[in-house]
Amino acid sequence: MRIRAPAKINLSLRVVGRGRDGYHLVDTVMIPVNLYDEIEITRPKKARQPLSVTCNHPLVPSGKKNLAYRAAALLLKKAGIQAPIRIRIRKRIPVGAGLGGGSSDAAATLVGLNRLLRLGWERKRLLPLAGSLGADVPFFILGKPARGRGIGDKLSEIGPIRRLWLVILYPGFPVSTRWAYGRLARKLTKHIENTSINLSLRGRRVLAELSVNDLEKVVFQRYPRVARLKARLIQEGAAGALMSGSGSSVFGIFFSRRQATKALIHLRKEVGVQAYLVRSLN
């Protein structure tokens, strides 16, 4: 079985407090996009080990250190199944880019195994497993635009949005999520005031109101190249631009594929940068 694991962008990310456990509390809007990793899950007749997870990217660990391994092991334990499983991850989503690749791979593993093993578990049964693996994993189980609160795992759907064309720029290096949150100033921002969140996104004003990422200041100070790439997106006509998650990627929003393609042609010339043209998913 093969299943695609989409990336996501954070259209807004505000850090609004800290929980008793020390984790930062956020108020964020997340949208899946059509940039995918590919997960292949098989049941070999013979295997040296009951569960095997490998990845083709040198920066992504194979075996037990991979989040997809933890996801598979958790589901197999809950289901009481000991059949050998082999999982191969083909990365296309940049690593350490704030696009949720590892979390999406874990969610895809849960969904894929549920189908392959014909468990018939509904989404509500998969969500608690996903939540125990990481804050972003439940979002990828949901698979729709959503507002995330708490540590990002308390989700509420925000309904269909108009199609957005985006150019994502990855500067060629990762940024540690733990490092970014650890350097965040103590001063925290307020929750998004508009709880309905107007995502018609038909004007620059609406984008400006939403497009805030409290981690940008921290990351831009240490990695000025990320800030410069954001500025380049605006120069190329993006209606709005923002760093996704804790970085290092930035994205620009365009209201037509033609505009986005024109910008992509120019931005691909940036040395050391990986550029992607994607669209939002509903």
Sequence and secondary structure as in RCSB ss.txt:
>XXXX:A:sequence
MRIRAPAKINLSLRVVGRGRDGYHLVDTVMIPVNLYDEIEITRPKKARQPLSVTCNHPLVPSGKKNLAYRAAALL
LKKAGIQAPIRIRIRKRIPVGAGLGGGSSDAAATLVGLNRLLRLGWERKRLLPLAGSLGADVPFFILGKPARGRG
IGDKLSEIGPIRRLWLVILYPGFPVSTRWAYGRLARKLTKHIENTSINLSLRGRRVLAELSVNDLEKVVFQRYPR
VARLKARLIQEGAAGALMSGSGSSVFGIFFSRRQATKALIHLRKEVGVQAYLVRSLN
>XXXX:A:secstr
 EEEEEEEEEEEEEEEEE TTS EEEEEEEEEEEEEEEEEEE  SS SSSEEEEES TTS  GGGSHHHHHHHHH
HHHHT    EEEEEE  S TTSSS HHHHHHHHHHHHHHHHTT    HHHHHHHHHHH TTHHHHHH S EEEET
TTTEEEE       EEEEEE SS   HHHHHHT  S      S TT      SHHHHHHH  BTTHHHHHHH HH
HHHHHHHHHHTT SEEEE TTSS EEEEESSHHHHHHHHHHHTTSTT EEEEEEB  
